[in-house]
Amino acid sequence: MGRTVRRDEIAGNLTAVRARIDAACAAAGRDGAGVTLIAVTKTYPASDVDHLAALGVTDMGENRDQEAAPKAAAVTAPVRWHYIGQLQRNKARSVVGYADVVHSVDSLRLAEALGTAVSKLRDRPLEVLMQISIDGDPHRGGVPADGVAALADSIAALPGLVLRGVMAVAPQDLAPEDAFARLAGVAARLRAEHPGADLISAGMSGDLEAAIAHGATHVRVGGALLGMRAPLR
Ligand SMILES: *Cc1c(COP(=O)(O)O)cnc(C)c1O
């Protein structure tokens, strides 16, 4: 597909997604400036990141280090990279090389690995969100609600990391409204102890309205912007 055709396609999708975000903010009585759109560019090439950046999108999300590291290196536009996928500790050094925010911290061991990598490899701290398991199912990653307070205290004490809030993916078997309402409760309890941890990363192409209704500050949208995911060429 030609570059102009692709950019027009992404521009049209972006207009539609921004309209959905604006409508959801209006319905919730929220200021649209309080919701940041993260374009999830996984499986799509660096050229799509360039299109998004040219169209005014400043925040990009990736979920695999093997794909994200070379893509981030190939992109020259000044975008912010959000690492949103499950992360193994042996990838911490690579991820801190390009990520501005890691959304998927769900254990102290991972947080420590990131903190150590930051202190060795960069001179600015790494912003982190704790990934919350809404239904307590350990398989998909995420810390269960009853483990959040202790993990938050530990992360806040680590040099190199700044605890910024929570992230979640709505479980398949739960209505997004219910899932994001629970996440909002977790987020409120966290904020009471850590006032700077005020970000809520929630909502994807299919459920961003429900997330915004329940206070999401960051929505992570892939398919609705870039189309059905195909293998990276
Ligand atoms: C892929 C992905 C998204 C984007 O999902 P879409 O349905 O394509 O909008 C959001 N969050 C995470 C953690 C993802 O892995």
The ligand as an SDF file (V2000), in Angstrom:
LIG
                    3D

 15 15  0  0  0  0  0  0  0  0999 V2000
   -2.9230   -5.4280   21.9030 C   0  0  0  0  0  0  0  0  0  0  0  0
   -3.1820   -4.7490   23.1820 C   0  0  0  0  0  0  0  0  0  0  0  0
   -4.0370   -3.6360   23.2560 C   0  0  0  0  0  0  0  0  0  0  0  0
   -4.7860   -3.1010   22.0430 C   0  0  0  0  0  0  0  0  0  0  0  0
   -5.8460   -3.9450   21.7590 O   0  0  0  0  0  0  0  0  0  0  0  0
   -6.8510   -3.6160   20.5570 P   0  0  0  0  0  0  0  0  0  0  0  0
   -8.0110   -4.4930   20.8200 O   0  0  0  0  0  0  0  0  0  0  0  0
   -6.1300   -3.9270   19.2820 O   0  0  0  0  0  0  0  0  0  0  0  0
   -7.2040   -2.1710   20.6470 O   0  0  0  0  0  0  0  0  0  0  0  0
   -4.2140   -3.0350   24.4750 C   0  0  0  0  0  0  0  0  0  0  0  0
   -3.5920   -3.4850   25.5920 N   0  0  0  0  0  0  0  0  0  0  0  0
   -2.7670   -4.5480   25.5780 C   0  0  0  0  0  0  0  0  0  0  0  0
   -2.1280   -4.9930   26.8390 C   0  0  0  0  0  0  0  0  0  0  0  0
   -2.5430   -5.2230   24.3790 C   0  0  0  0  0  0  0  0  0  0  0  0
   -1.7210   -6.2800   24.3650 O   0  0  0  0  0  0  0  0  0  0  0  0
  1  2  1  0
  2  3  1  0
  2 14  2  0
  3  4  1  0
  3 10  2  0
  4  5  1  0
  5  6  1  0
  6  7  2  0
  6  8  1  0
  6  9  1  0
 10 11  1  0
 11 12  2  0
 12 13  1  0
 12 14  1  0
 14 15  1  0
M  END
$$$$
